[in-house]
């Protein structure tokens, strides 16, 4: 819980709330098994996984 209330700074010095990062990760997670088509080639994901490049 403490981490969610904190912030993270990227390589360019921009600060982002950890809760925002966590929410973005949850929004991109697969709800069912299947192929993700968000990048150059499909990637098979299981429920609960996210595709990041």
DRENDREN-387807 format. One record per residue (C-alpha): residue number from 1; residue in one letter; z negated, y negated, x. Coordinates in steps of 0.05 Angstrom, whole numbers, plus 5000, padded with zeros to 4 digits. Layout:
% DRENDREN-387807
(NUM,A,(Z,Y,X))
...
***
This chain:
% DRENDREN-387807
(1,X,(5000,5000,5000))
(2,X,(4985,4952,5057))
(3,X,(5056,4962,5085))
(4,X,(5087,4945,5018))
(5,X,(5051,4878,5017))
(6,X,(5076,4860,5087))
(7,X,(5142,4835,5115))
(8,X,(5194,4858,5164))
(9,X,(5235,4814,5211))
(10,X,(5306,4834,5229))
(11,X,(5342,4823,5296))
(12,X,(5365,4753,5273))
(13,X,(5294,4730,5257))
(14,X,(5302,4735,5181))
(15,X,(5240,4759,5145))
(16,X,(5243,4806,5085))
(17,X,(5188,4832,5041))
(18,X,(5175,4907,5051))
(19,X,(5169,4915,4975))
(20,X,(5241,4890,4969))
(21,X,(5265,4940,5022))
(22,X,(5228,4997,4987))
(23,X,(5257,4977,4919))
(24,X,(5327,4976,4948))
(25,X,(5317,5045,4977))
(26,X,(5293,5073,4911))
(27,X,(5352,5041,4874))
(28,X,(5402,5076,4921))
(29,X,(5371,5145,4917))
(30,X,(5410,5200,4884))
(31,X,(5382,5224,4818))
(32,X,(5422,5289,4817))
(33,X,(5457,5333,4868))
(34,X,(5529,5311,4882))
(35,X,(5577,5274,4927))
(36,X,(5564,5201,4943))
(37,X,(5628,5160,4948))
(38,X,(5600,5094,4975))
(39,X,(5628,5101,5046))
(40,X,(5691,5125,5081))
(41,X,(5682,5198,5065))
(42,X,(5642,5234,5010))
(43,X,(5574,5260,5031))
(44,X,(5536,5313,4992))
(45,X,(5467,5288,4972))
(46,X,(5410,5323,4940))
(47,X,(5366,5289,4888))
(48,X,(5320,5241,4925))
(49,X,(5366,5228,4983))
(50,X,(5402,5163,4999))
(51,X,(5465,5150,5040))
(52,X,(5459,5095,5091))
(53,X,(5505,5078,5148))
***
